[in-house]
């Protein structure tokens, strides 16, 4: 890809964040607190299993202790609930997640609601999303937080600028729109949220200083939909066999001033923010 835009290199920034987290973890251990992050995996979905393995590898890299519970795809709702309650009550597990999606027959909403909000490492519990709405302190959803960190680190102006978020999903689009418009956190952007049900997405994206594509539709954002000099973040992905495809067409790099790479952009930042939430939770528990 012939790139004229500056790459928003999430891999490089995530490496710096993990180095800083390692120092914070060492300080916690010196005070007798070993950060612990747990995962609950139901069933044997290969992609979910791989995601969990990557999260535990990240933990080991910064010195966080991992806890894992593997449940059968045929487990009952009550068995899952008991596992959640055990993690809630275990002081060694400072934060944890239930890997989604759950197998058919299990109630995801009931399982997630049972998670202790202070231990919600994904930042997606309704209590924590409510804190985001209120601009109150709490664990932030990992991908939105990673996107903001990435843009800020590379000097993309946000305060008072127009950001168009394409996608309204619970994990990225909706919480990102709230985070970007936060005055308390000093981000203070003007945010427009559109989705694939909008007939002319380009009408909105051509007006944007920053475009974040989080719809999960390959090549949705093309060069003619972006104004010259904008920053463009590909946060949504889809698959072509084993190849990951971005929501942002490669030709956008010829128009934008900043752009995420197809690989190594938002993904590493999501994982870095998960580790950040885990360390924050351990520090809060150790006070």
PETA-V480330 format. One record per residue. N is the residue number from 0. RES is the residue in one small letter. SS is DSSP state (H for helix, E for strand, L for the rest). Layout:
BEGIN
n->{N & N}
res->{RES & RES}
ss->{SS & SS}
END
This chain:
BEGIN
n->{0 & 1 & 2 & 3 & 4 & 5 & 6 & 7 & 8 & 9 & 10 & 11 & 12 & 13 & 14 & 15 & 16 & 17 & 18 & 19 & 20 & 21 & 22 & 23 & 24 & 25 & 26 & 27 & 28 & 29 & 30 & 31 & 32 & 33 & 34 & 35 & 36 & 37 & 38 & 39 & 40 & 41 & 42 & 43 & 44 & 45 & 46 & 47 & 48 & 49 & 50 & 51 & 52 & 53 & 54 & 55 & 56 & 57 & 58 & 59 & 60 & 61 & 62 & 63 & 64 & 65 & 66 & 67 & 68 & 69 & 70 & 71 & 72 & 73 & 74 & 75 & 76 & 77 & 78 & 79 & 80 & 81 & 82 & 83 & 84 & 85 & 86 & 87 & 88 & 89 & 90 & 91 & 92 & 93 & 94 & 95 & 96 & 97 & 98 & 99 & 100 & 101 & 102 & 103 & 104 & 105 & 106 & 107 & 108 & 109 & 110 & 111 & 112 & 113 & 114 & 115 & 116 & 117 & 118 & 119 & 120 & 121 & 122 & 123 & 124 & 125 & 126 & 127 & 128 & 129 & 130 & 131 & 132 & 133 & 134 & 135 & 136 & 137 & 138 & 139 & 140 & 141 & 142 & 143 & 144 & 145 & 146 & 147 & 148 & 149 & 150 & 151 & 152 & 153 & 154 & 155 & 156 & 157 & 158 & 159 & 160 & 161 & 162 & 163 & 164 & 165 & 166 & 167 & 168 & 169 & 170 & 171 & 172 & 173 & 174 & 175 & 176 & 177 & 178 & 179 & 180 & 181 & 182 & 183 & 184 & 185 & 186 & 187 & 188 & 189 & 190 & 191 & 192 & 193 & 194 & 195 & 196 & 197 & 198 & 199 & 200 & 201 & 202 & 203 & 204 & 205 & 206 & 207 & 208 & 209 & 210 & 211 & 212 & 213 & 214 & 215 & 216 & 217 & 218 & 219 & 220 & 221 & 222 & 223 & 224 & 225 & 226 & 227 & 228 & 229 & 230 & 231 & 232 & 233 & 234 & 235 & 236 & 237 & 238 & 239 & 240 & 241 & 242 & 243 & 244 & 245 & 246 & 247 & 248 & 249 & 250 & 251 & 252 & 253 & 254 & 255 & 256 & 257 & 258 & 259 & 260 & 261 & 262 & 263 & 264 & 265 & 266 & 267 & 268 & 269 & 270 & 271 & 272 & 273 & 274 & 275 & 276 & 277 & 278 & 279 & 280 & 281 & 282 & 283 & 284 & 285 & 286}
res->{x & x & x & x & x & x & x & x & x & x & x & x & x & x & x & x & x & x & x & x & x & x & x & x & x & x & x & x & x & x & x & x & x & x & x & x & x & x & x & x & x & x & x & x & x & x & x & x & x & x & x & x & x & x & x & x & x & x & x & x & x & x & x & x & x & x & x & x & x & x & x & x & x & x & x & x & x & x & x & x & x & x & x & x & x & x & x & x & x & x & x & x & x & x & x & x & x & x & x & x & x & x & x & x & x & x & x & x & x & x & x & x & x & x & x & x & x & x & x & x & x & x & x & x & x & x & x & x & x & x & x & x & x & x & x & x & x & x & x & x & x & x & x & x & x & x & x & x & x & x & x & x & x & x & x & x & x & x & x & x & x & x & x & x & x & x & x & x & x & x & x & x & x & x & x & x & x & x & x & x & x & x & x & x & x & x & x & x & x & x & x & x & x & x & x & x & x & x & x & x & x & x & x & x & x & x & x & x & x & x & x & x & x & x & x & x & x & x & x & x & x & x & x & x & x & x & x & x & x & x & x & x & x & x & x & x & x & x & x & x & x & x & x & x & x & x & x & x & x & x & x & x & x & x & x & x & x & x & x & x & x & x & x & x & x & x & x & x & x & x & x & x & x & x & x & x & x & x & x & x & x & x & x & x & x & x & x}
ss->{L & L & L & L & L & E & E & L & L & H & H & H & H & H & H & H & H & H & H & H & H & H & H & H & H & H & H & H & H & H & L & L & L & L & L & E & E & E & E & E & E & E & L & L & L & H & H & H & H & H & H & H & H & H & H & H & H & H & H & H & H & H & L & L & E & E & E & E & E & E & E & L & L & L & L & L & H & H & H & H & H & H & H & H & H & H & H & H & H & L & L & L & L & L & E & E & E & E & L & L & L & L & L & L & L & L & L & H & H & H & H & H & H & L & L & L & H & H & H & E & L & L & L & L & L & H & H & H & H & H & H & H & H & L & L & L & L & L & L & L & L & H & H & H & H & H & H & H & H & H & H & H & H & L & L & L & L & L & L & L & L & E & E & E & E & E & L & L & L & L & L & L & H & H & H & H & H & H & H & H & L & L & L & L & L & L & L & L & L & E & E & E & E & E & L & L & L & L & L & L & H & H & H & H & H & L & L & L & L & E & E & E & E & L & L & L & L & L & L & L & E & L & H & H & H & L & L & L & L & L & E & E & E & E & L & L & E & E & E & E & L & L & E & E & E & E & L & E & L & H & H & H & H & H & L & L & L & E & E & L & L & L & L & L & L & H & H & H & H & H & H & H & H & H & H & H & H & H & H & H & H & H & H & H & H & L & L}
END
